[in-house]
Amino acid sequence: MIDAINKTKALELAQQRFEERMTRHPRSFLSVEDLTSAETKNILRRGIEMKKDPNDSSTDMQNQSVALLFQKTSTRTRCSFENAAAELGAFPSYIDWKTSNFVLADLQDEVIVLSRFYDMIVARVNKHETLVTMAKHSESPVINGLCDKGHPCQALADVMTMNEHFGSALEGLRITYIGDGNNVCRSLVHAAIKVGAKVNLCSPELYALDEETVASGNGLVVRVANPTEAVRDADVIYTDTWVSMGEEAETKERLAAFKHYQVNEQLINSAPSRALFMHCLPAHPGQEVTPEVLRSPRSIVFDQAENRKHVQKALMQFLGHQKSPSAQLSR
């Protein structure tokens, strides 16, 4: 028979656990802006170290689990995170949003439950606001695997790839981004600012990156109208697809708007001979880039793709260490 004392203890335990949940705010990664410049550089450095010695971190997340919750399809994000988690000693679990109760229940409630099962959550979603809600209520760190506002893990891999090819001191590196001022472009700009690189943005007026992001560069980010002029002093020429997932209804209008913004051999030849080509993939050869440029010796797109895994290992390690206020990025 349950007595009054036990009933009181039950209430006290419920209240205690509620208060613990209300004060548990693990650090999440929704944007490159969530990191300081020093933290960004340390994660990039650690990613390069992990690439050189994969066994160096093979037990960092031992006996932990990582949820990969996806609203949108993926190759690189899913595969790189699955492998990154496994190489850290964690167990990755892929969850298709459409076949889960995230389509039925309140997001706030579902993410609390998910964070009770998993030590970390990677979410690839349609809207940035979804990530904000998840991070607010999750009891585990949330990582942005892509949303309409940004693709910060891609940007970290981009800058890590630049580190490998140009050296760790990227201050003054000249990046030219040609094409749609989309989520990839926005995160690339944020990452470039963190390491002191300069960015030329060349886009049709209707598809230009927002002014707030441009202004955040304090002069490091400028708009250049003409593609040939934009690449004239470039160290890196970067582009992305003209028609992203969910924009298929705009295909005709977009192809017409971007037809003069293709990265082709003529444009590449207008840049310095040292300039390298980058693309987050998947590419559409013949649209934003020609096959000859995409698969040329100056293209480092496959280094970019591989580096998703390595820099994400460093990111997950970093977020895991943030659970302890005094913890630093290891080694």
Secondary structure as UniProt FT lines:
FT   HELIX           4..23
FT   HELIX           32..34
FT   HELIX           37..52
FT   HELIX           54..57
FT   TURN            58..63
FT   STRAND          65..70
FT   HELIX           76..87
FT   TURN            88..89
FT   STRAND          91..96
FT   HELIX           97..99
FT   HELIX           101..103
FT   HELIX           107..117
FT   STRAND          120..124
FT   HELIX           128..137
FT   STRAND          142..146
FT   HELIX           152..166
FT   TURN            171..172
FT   STRAND          174..178
FT   HELIX           183..195
FT   STRAND          198..202
FT   HELIX           205..207
FT   HELIX           211..215
FT   TURN            216..219
FT   STRAND          221..223
FT   HELIX           227..230
FT   TURN            231..233
FT   STRAND          236..239
FT   TURN            245..246
FT   HELIX           248..250
FT   HELIX           251..258
FT   TURN            259..260
FT   HELIX           265..268
FT   TURN            269..270
FT   TURN            273..274
FT   STRAND          276..279
FT   TURN            286..288
FT   HELIX           291..294
FT   TURN            297..298
FT   HELIX           301..321
FT   TURN            322..323
FT   TURN            325..326
//
